[in-house]
Amino acid sequence: MDNQTGANRLQGNSIGLTHIVFFVVAAAAPMTAVVGATPPAFAFGNGAGVPGAFILSGILYLLFSVGFTAMTRHVTGAGAFYAYISRGLGNGAGIGGALMALLAYFAIQIGIYALFAVFMAGAMESLGVSLPWWLWSLAVLAVVVLFGRRNIAISGRILGLCMIAELVILLLLDIAIVMHGGAEGLSLAGFRPSEVFGPGLGVTMVFVLGAYVGFEATAIFGEEACDPDRTIPRATYVAVLLITAFYAVSTWAIVQFYGPAAVTGAATENLDGFYFAAAETMLGHWSVQVMNVLLLTSLFACLLSFHNTLNRYFYALGHEGLAWKSLSAVHETHGSPHVAGLVQAGLVALILLGFGLSGADPYTLVFSWMSGLAVLGILAVQVLVSVAVIVFFRRTAHQRSVLTVLVAPVLATAGLVGAFLLVSSNLTLLTGSENPIVLAFPEIVIATGACGLLFAAWLKRTRPEHFARLGRAFD
C-alpha cells in the first residue's frame, strides 16, 4: 500500500480538486434538490423570490468558507469538523461536535435511503415487481458499500458521471426556457429585493439551506487530497459557487416558465410534477423519462458521497482512540477505511430494518423527519466551527487578515445561529409533522453535543494523557 505515512493512514495524493468537487456537489444531489426541494419553497415560501434566497444562502456559506478554509493548513486529517472544533474550542467541544456531525450524517443517509426506495419501488411496480420499500434500501446499501471500499478516486469518477448527467438535463431545460422567452418575457424576476425579502422568506430558507448539506465535506478528504493546503480551499469555494449558481439559475428559469405571478399557484397545485410539466412542454416526453432515471442516480450519488464522508469520521474516531480501534484500518489495496464502511453500513441497515418492520412510511416519516434532524445537526456543528475559527486564530500566530479570521467568521456565526433558529421554528413545515419527537429535534441535537462534553470530562479525569492527545492524531 502506498499510503502517505505508512500503515493505517488513508492513501495520500489520491484525489484532486475535481474529485472532491464531485463528492460535494453529488452530496447536494442537484436533481433531487431542484425537483424535490424547491417546489415546496415556491408554494409555501416567498414564491418568485426563491432564486434570490439561494443567493443569500450562497453568501452565508461563502462567509463560512473563509474561516473554514483558513484552518486547512493547520488541520489536514480526515477528522474535519471534529479536528477543527478541537483545535479551536478544546477536545470536549470537538467530541461534542463529532457526535452532532455523526447524528446529522446518519440522519440524512437514512432519509435518502428511504427516498431512493420510494422512487425505486414506484419504477419497479410499473414493471410488475412489488417489494417492501426497505428491501430496496438494503439493496442499494449493498451497492454503496461495494463502491465505498474501493479507491476513493473510483467513487469520485462515478459521482462525477452522475452529477454531470443531472446538470446537463436541468441545464437543457433552463436553456429551452430562455430560448422560448418564458411566459411573460425574460426578466430579473426572482432576484428583485421586493420578491426575495417578501413574505415567506423564512419558510423558503428552511428548504434552501437543506440543499447545501454536505458542501463542508471538502475538508474530510484533506488526508487523501493532492496538495491539501490549496486543493481543499479551492474545492470548497468552487463547490459553494457551483451549487449556488446552478440552483439560482434553475429556479430563475422555472420562474420565467410559469411567470412570477403564477409560479406560486403552479407549485401549490402540482408539487410533484412542477418541473416535469415544464420539461415535457419545453423538451418533450423523453426528458421526463430521463429525469425520472436521473432522480435515482442522483440519490445513489448522494448516498455514496455521504457513505464516504461517514467512513472518514469513523476512521478519525478510531484513529483517536475514541471508538473501536479497528475502525481506523485501511484496505491493503484500495487505501480506503473499509472496516469503518462495514460498521456504519451495518448500523444503517439495522435502523432501516427498524423503520421498515415498524411500518413507518418511507417518505412522510423517515425521509421528512430525518431531513429536518440532519439540517439542524449540520447547522449546529457549523456554528461551532465558525466560533472555533475565531478562537483558534486569536490564540495562534498568523499572517492572515482580520477579515479572514474575525469579520467573516463572526458574520457566518450570526447567520448560522439565525438559520438554526429559523429551521427550529419551522420544523412542522419542513417535516410535515407536529409529533413531539419532531418538535424536540433542536433539544436532541444540543443534548447530543452535551453528551460529548460529558464523555470528554470523564475521559479527562480517567485518562488524562489520552485526552491531551485528542485532535492531533493526524499531525
Backbone hydrogen bonds, N-H to C=O, Kabsch-Sander energy under -0.5 kcal/mol:
donor,donor_aa,acceptor,acceptor_aa,energy
3,N,1,M,-0.7
4,Q,10,L,-0.9
9,R,6,G,-0.8
11,Q,335,G,-1.3
12,G,10,L,-0.6
13,N,225,A,-0.7
14,S,11,Q,-0.7
14,S,224,E,-2.1
15,I,224,E,-1.7
20,I,16,G,-2.0
21,V,17,L,-2.4
22,F,18,T,-2.3
23,F,19,H,-2.2
24,V,20,I,-2.3
25,V,21,V,-2.9
26,A,22,F,-2.4
27,A,23,F,-1.8
28,A,24,V,-1.4
29,A,25,V,-0.6
29,A,26,A,-1.0
33,A,29,A,-3.2
34,V,30,P,-2.7
35,V,31,M,-2.4
36,G,32,T,-2.2
37,A,32,T,-0.8
37,A,33,A,-1.2
38,T,33,A,-1.2
38,T,34,V,-0.6
41,A,37,A,-0.8
42,F,38,T,-2.4
43,A,39,P,-2.4
44,F,40,P,-3.1
45,G,41,A,-1.7
46,N,200,G,-0.6
47,G,41,A,-0.8
49,G,46,N,-2.0
50,V,47,G,-1.7
52,G,190,G,-1.7
53,A,49,G,-1.4
54,F,50,V,-1.5
55,I,51,P,-1.3
56,L,52,G,-2.2
57,S,53,A,-2.2
58,G,54,F,-2.5
59,I,55,I,-2.3
60,L,56,L,-2.1
61,Y,57,S,-2.4
62,L,58,G,-1.9
63,L,59,I,-2.2
64,F,60,L,-2.1
65,S,61,Y,-1.9
66,V,62,L,-1.4
67,G,63,L,-1.0
68,F,64,F,-2.1
69,T,65,S,-2.8
70,A,66,V,-0.9
71,M,67,G,-0.8
71,M,68,F,-0.8
72,T,69,T,-1.4
74,H,71,M,-1.5
75,V,71,M,-1.7
80,A,77,G,-0.8
82,Y,79,G,-1.8
84,Y,80,A,-2.9
85,I,81,F,-2.8
86,S,82,Y,-2.1
87,R,83,A,-2.2
88,G,84,Y,-1.7
89,L,85,I,-3.3
90,G,85,I,-0.6
90,G,86,S,-1.3
94,G,90,G,-2.0
95,I,91,N,-2.4
96,G,92,G,-2.2
97,G,93,A,-2.8
98,A,94,G,-2.3
99,L,95,I,-2.3
100,M,96,G,-2.0
101,A,97,G,-2.5
102,L,98,A,-2.7
103,L,99,L,-2.4
104,A,100,M,-2.3
105,Y,101,A,-2.9
106,F,102,L,-2.5
107,A,103,L,-2.3
108,I,104,A,-2.5
109,Q,105,Y,-2.0
110,I,106,F,-2.6
111,G,107,A,-2.4
112,I,108,I,-2.4
113,Y,109,Q,-2.7
114,A,110,I,-2.0
115,L,111,G,-2.2
116,F,112,I,-2.9
117,A,113,Y,-1.9
118,V,114,A,-1.7
119,F,115,L,-2.0
120,M,116,F,-2.9
121,A,117,A,-2.7
122,G,118,V,-1.9
123,A,119,F,-2.2
124,M,120,M,-2.7
125,E,121,A,-2.2
126,S,122,G,-1.1
127,L,124,M,-1.1
128,G,125,E,-1.5
129,V,124,M,-2.6
130,S,128,G,-0.6
135,L,132,P,-1.2
136,W,132,P,-1.0
137,S,133,W,-1.7
138,L,134,W,-2.2
139,A,135,L,-2.0
140,V,136,W,-2.1
141,L,137,S,-1.9
142,A,138,L,-1.9
143,V,139,A,-1.4
144,V,140,V,-2.5
145,V,141,L,-2.5
146,L,142,A,-1.8
147,F,143,V,-2.1
148,G,144,V,-2.6
149,R,145,V,-1.4
150,R,147,F,-1.1
154,I,151,N,-1.3
155,S,151,N,-1.2
156,G,152,I,-1.9
157,R,153,A,-2.0
158,I,154,I,-2.1
159,L,155,S,-2.8
160,G,156,G,-2.0
161,L,157,R,-2.1
162,C,158,I,-2.1
163,M,159,L,-2.8
164,I,160,G,-2.6
165,A,161,L,-2.0
166,E,162,C,-2.0
167,L,163,M,-2.6
168,V,164,I,-2.6
169,I,165,A,-1.9
170,L,166,E,-1.8
171,L,167,L,-2.5
172,L,168,V,-2.4
173,L,169,I,-1.7
174,D,170,L,-2.4
175,I,171,L,-3.0
176,A,172,L,-2.4
177,I,173,L,-2.2
178,V,174,D,-2.3
179,M,175,I,-2.9
180,H,176,A,-1.7
181,G,177,I,-0.7
181,G,178,V,-0.9
182,G,177,I,-1.3
183,A,256,Q,-3.3
184,E,256,Q,-0.5
185,G,181,G,-0.7
191,F,188,L,-2.5
192,R,188,L,-0.6
195,E,192,R,-1.3
196,V,192,R,-2.7
197,F,193,P,-2.6
198,G,195,E,-1.0
201,L,198,G,-1.3
204,T,200,G,-2.4
205,M,201,L,-2.5
206,V,202,G,-1.0
206,V,203,V,-0.6
207,F,203,V,-1.1
208,V,204,T,-2.5
209,L,205,M,-2.7
210,G,206,V,-1.0
211,A,207,F,-0.7
211,A,208,V,-1.2
212,Y,209,L,-1.7
213,V,210,G,-1.0
215,F,212,Y,-2.2
217,A,214,G,-1.7
218,T,215,F,-1.1
219,A,216,E,-1.2
220,I,217,A,-1.0
221,F,217,A,-0.6
221,F,218,T,-1.2
222,G,219,A,-1.7
224,E,221,F,-0.7
225,A,221,F,-1.2
226,C,15,I,-2.2
230,R,227,D,-1.6
231,T,227,D,-2.8
232,I,228,P,-1.7
234,R,230,R,-2.0
235,A,231,T,-2.8
236,T,232,I,-2.3
237,Y,233,P,-2.4
238,V,234,R,-2.8
239,A,235,A,-2.5
240,V,236,T,-2.4
241,L,237,Y,-2.7
242,L,238,V,-2.7
243,I,239,A,-2.8
244,T,240,V,-2.6
245,A,241,L,-2.8
246,F,242,L,-2.6
247,Y,243,I,-2.5
248,A,244,T,-2.6
249,V,245,A,-2.5
250,S,246,F,-2.5
251,T,247,Y,-2.3
252,W,248,A,-2.1
253,A,249,V,-2.5
254,I,250,S,-1.8
255,V,251,T,-1.6
256,Q,252,W,-2.0
257,F,253,A,-2.1
258,Y,254,I,-2.1
259,G,255,V,-2.6
262,A,259,G,-0.9
263,V,259,G,-1.7
266,A,262,A,-2.3
267,A,263,V,-2.1
268,T,264,T,-2.3
269,E,265,G,-2.1
270,N,266,A,-1.4
274,F,270,N,-0.6
274,F,271,L,-0.7
277,A,273,G,-2.8
278,A,274,F,-0.7
279,A,275,Y,-2.5
280,E,276,F,-2.6
281,T,277,A,-1.9
282,M,278,A,-2.7
283,L,279,A,-3.3
284,G,279,A,-1.3
287,S,284,G,-1.0
288,V,284,G,-0.7
288,V,285,H,-0.7
289,Q,285,H,-1.6
290,V,286,W,-2.3
291,M,287,S,-2.6
292,N,288,V,-2.1
293,V,289,Q,-1.8
294,L,290,V,-2.8
295,L,291,M,-1.6
296,L,292,N,-1.0
296,L,293,V,-0.6
297,T,293,V,-1.9
298,S,294,L,-2.6
299,L,295,L,-2.1
300,F,296,L,-2.4
301,A,297,T,-2.7
302,C,298,S,-2.2
303,L,299,L,-2.5
304,L,300,F,-2.6
305,S,301,A,-2.1
306,F,302,C,-2.4
307,H,303,L,-2.5
308,N,304,L,-2.1
309,T,305,S,-2.0
310,L,306,F,-2.8
311,N,307,H,-2.3
312,R,308,N,-1.5
313,Y,309,T,-1.3
314,F,310,L,-2.6
315,Y,311,N,-2.6
316,A,312,R,-2.0
317,L,313,Y,-2.4
318,G,314,F,-2.5
319,H,315,Y,-2.5
320,E,316,A,-1.9
321,G,317,L,-0.5
321,G,318,G,-0.9
322,L,317,L,-2.4
323,A,317,L,-1.1
327,L,324,W,-2.0
328,S,325,K,-2.1
329,A,326,S,-1.8
331,H,336,S,-3.0
335,G,331,H,-1.9
338,H,336,S,-2.2
339,V,329,A,-0.6
341,G,337,P,-1.8
342,L,338,H,-2.0
343,V,339,V,-2.5
344,Q,340,A,-2.6
345,A,341,G,-1.9
346,G,342,L,-2.0
347,L,343,V,-2.0
348,V,344,Q,-2.2
349,A,345,A,-2.6
350,L,346,G,-2.0
351,I,347,L,-2.1
352,L,348,V,-2.7
353,L,349,A,-2.6
354,G,350,L,-2.2
355,F,351,I,-2.4
356,G,352,L,-2.9
357,L,353,L,-3.0
358,S,354,G,-1.2
359,G,356,G,-1.2
360,A,355,F,-2.1
365,L,361,D,-1.3
366,V,361,D,-2.2
367,F,362,P,-1.9
368,S,363,Y,-1.9
369,W,365,L,-2.3
370,M,366,V,-2.1
371,S,367,F,-2.1
372,G,368,S,-1.8
373,L,369,W,-2.1
374,A,370,M,-2.3
375,V,371,S,-2.4
376,L,372,G,-1.8
377,G,373,L,-2.3
378,I,374,A,-2.5
379,L,375,V,-2.2
380,A,376,L,-2.2
381,V,377,G,-2.0
382,Q,378,I,-2.6
383,V,379,L,-2.0
384,L,380,A,-1.8
385,V,381,V,-2.3
386,S,382,Q,-2.4
387,V,383,V,-2.2
388,A,384,L,-2.6
389,V,385,V,-2.3
390,I,386,S,-1.7
391,V,387,V,-2.4
392,F,388,A,-2.9
393,F,389,V,-2.1
394,R,390,I,-1.1
395,R,391,V,-1.1
395,R,392,F,-0.7
396,T,392,F,-1.1
405,V,401,S,-1.9
406,L,402,V,-1.6
407,V,402,V,-2.2
408,A,403,L,-2.4
410,V,406,L,-2.5
411,L,407,V,-2.4
412,A,408,A,-2.6
413,T,409,P,-2.6
414,A,410,V,-2.3
415,G,411,L,-2.4
416,L,412,A,-2.8
417,V,413,T,-2.5
418,G,414,A,-2.1
419,A,415,G,-2.1
420,F,416,L,-2.5
421,L,417,V,-2.3
422,L,418,G,-2.3
423,V,419,A,-2.8
424,S,420,F,-2.3
425,S,421,L,-2.1
426,N,422,L,-0.7
426,N,423,V,-0.9
427,L,424,S,-0.9
430,L,426,N,-2.4
431,T,427,L,-2.8
432,G,428,T,-1.8
433,S,428,T,-0.5
439,L,435,N,-2.1
440,A,436,P,-1.1
441,F,438,V,-1.9
444,I,440,A,-2.5
445,V,441,F,-2.5
446,I,442,P,-2.2
447,A,443,E,-2.8
448,T,444,I,-2.0
449,G,445,V,-1.8
450,A,446,I,-2.2
451,C,447,A,-2.1
452,G,448,T,-1.3
453,L,449,G,-1.6
454,L,450,A,-2.3
455,F,451,C,-2.5
456,A,452,G,-2.3
457,A,453,L,-2.2
458,W,454,L,-2.1
459,L,455,F,-2.6
460,K,456,A,-2.7
461,R,457,A,-1.6
462,T,458,W,-2.4
463,R,459,L,-3.0
467,F,463,R,-2.4
468,A,464,P,-2.0
469,R,465,E,-0.9
469,R,466,H,-0.8
470,L,466,H,-0.6
470,L,467,F,-1.1
472,R,469,R,-1.5
475,D,472,R,-1.4
